């Protein structure tokens, strides 16, 4: 009787240990998988945030360069023509350099078309500003302020 009583207890004990060990192993495995997924998601999020920040910095540099050009055009009276042309060109080059950085990114066709449109509009802005400044410098104030005649 004692031998038969001891055997079931040991068997029950073994079953509990095996099931407990399996449960712990399963819990550790699930935790490891969840940590792996969490780490991957965190990496992807970090990459996306870095890309967004880079895009914002590019856009900020473009905006700052265009604003510098607007400021230069608004100071036509105080700036000699040669100096104005020399100071107007570098911000324009910043705009084009930053647009090129945008174009190196993974963009949709619609985004590429939008950037090309921005580039073309900026070129028009530069031409119109240069013409207006030249007209103003020659004394043709009315033409320099709003006429689109060439």
PESULPE-V672741 format. One record per residue. N is the residue number from 1. RES is the residue in one letter. SS is DSSP state (H for helix, E for strand, - for the rest). PHI is phi in radians with two decimals (none if undefined). PSI is psi in whole degrees, 0 to 359 (999 if undefined). Layout:
n=[N/N]
res=[RES/RES]
ss=[SS/SS]
phi=[PHI/PHI]
psi=[PSI/PSI]
This chain:
n=[1/2/3/4/5/6/7/8/9/10/11/12/13/14/15/16/17/18/19/20/21/22/23/24/25/26/27/28/29/30/31/32/33/34/35/36/37/38/39/40/41/42/43/44/45/46/47/48/49/50/51/52/53/54/55/56/57/58/59/60/61/62/63/64/65/66/67/68/69/70/71/72/73/74/75/76/77/78/79/80/81/82/83/84/85/86/87/88/89/90/91/92/93/94/95/96/97/98/99/100/101/102/103/104/105/106/107/108/109/110/111/112/113/114/115/116/117/118/119/120/121/122/123/124/125/126/127/128/129/130/131/132/133/134/135/136/137/138/139/140/141/142/143/144/145/146/147/148/149/150]
res=[X/X/X/X/X/X/X/X/X/X/X/X/X/X/X/X/X/X/X/X/X/X/X/X/X/X/X/X/X/X/X/X/X/X/X/X/X/X/X/X/X/X/X/X/X/X/X/X/X/X/X/X/X/X/X/X/X/X/X/X/X/X/X/X/X/X/X/X/X/X/X/X/X/X/X/X/X/X/X/X/X/X/X/X/X/X/X/X/X/X/X/X/X/X/X/X/X/X/X/X/X/X/X/X/X/X/X/X/X/X/X/X/X/X/X/X/X/X/X/X/X/X/X/X/X/X/X/X/X/X/X/X/X/X/X/X/X/X/X/X/X/X/X/X/X/X/X/X/X/X]
ss=[-/H/H/H/H/H/H/H/H/H/H/H/H/H/H/H/H/H/H/H/H/H/H/H/H/H/H/H/H/H/H/H/H/H/H/H/H/H/H/H/H/H/H/H/H/H/H/H/H/H/H/H/H/H/H/H/H/H/H/H/H/H/H/H/H/H/H/H/H/H/H/H/H/H/-/-/-/-/-/-/H/H/H/H/H/H/H/H/H/H/H/H/H/H/H/H/H/H/H/H/H/H/H/-/-/-/-/-/H/H/H/H/H/H/H/H/H/H/H/H/H/H/H/H/H/H/H/H/H/H/H/H/H/H/H/H/H/H/-/-/H/H/H/H/H/-/-/-/-/-]
phi=[none/-1.21/-1.20/-1.28/-1.23/-1.23/-1.13/-1.10/-1.11/-1.11/-1.10/-1.13/-1.08/-1.10/-1.10/-1.11/-1.09/-1.12/-1.17/-1.11/-1.11/-1.11/-1.11/-1.12/-1.08/-1.11/-1.10/-1.13/-1.10/-1.07/-1.09/-1.11/-1.12/-1.10/-1.13/-1.10/-1.09/-1.07/-1.11/-1.12/-1.11/-1.13/-1.09/-1.09/-1.11/-1.09/-1.11/-1.13/-1.16/-1.06/-1.12/-1.11/-1.10/-1.08/-1.08/-1.13/-1.13/-1.07/-1.09/-1.10/-1.13/-1.10/-1.05/-1.12/-1.15/-1.13/-1.11/-1.08/-1.14/-1.05/-1.09/-1.11/-1.18/-1.26/-1.82/-1.04/-1.12/-1.53/-1.99/-1.09/-1.02/-1.09/-1.14/-1.10/-1.13/-1.17/-1.43/-1.35/-1.17/-1.01/-1.10/-1.13/-1.15/-1.08/-1.02/-1.17/-1.08/-1.21/-1.12/-1.09/-1.05/-1.05/-1.19/-1.35/-1.39/-1.37/-2.09/-1.35/-1.00/-1.12/-1.16/-1.11/-1.09/-1.08/-1.16/-1.11/-1.13/-1.07/-1.06/-1.12/-1.14/-1.18/-1.06/-1.08/-1.05/-1.09/-1.14/-1.12/-1.16/-1.12/-1.11/-1.11/-1.13/-1.13/-1.10/-1.10/-1.11/-1.39/1.72/-1.54/-1.10/-1.10/-1.23/-1.23/-1.52/-2.86/-1.26/-1.77/-1.19/-1.65]
psi=[321/327/320/329/322/324/312/323/315/319/316/318/316/318/317/316/315/313/321/316/318/319/316/316/318/316/318/319/313/317/318/318/315/320/320/314/317/317/318/316/321/319/315/318/319/318/317/318/317/318/318/316/319/317/319/321/319/312/320/318/321/312/318/319/318/319/322/320/318/318/318/320/324/344/36/320/323/347/127/154/314/315/321/316/319/323/339/328/313/317/327/322/325/316/312/321/317/323/322/321/318/316/341/347/166/103/154/161/323/320/321/317/318/318/321/322/317/316/314/318/325/321/317/319/314/317/314/320/318/317/315/319/319/316/317/318/328/353/1/73/317/318/326/336/333/349/144/12/147/999]
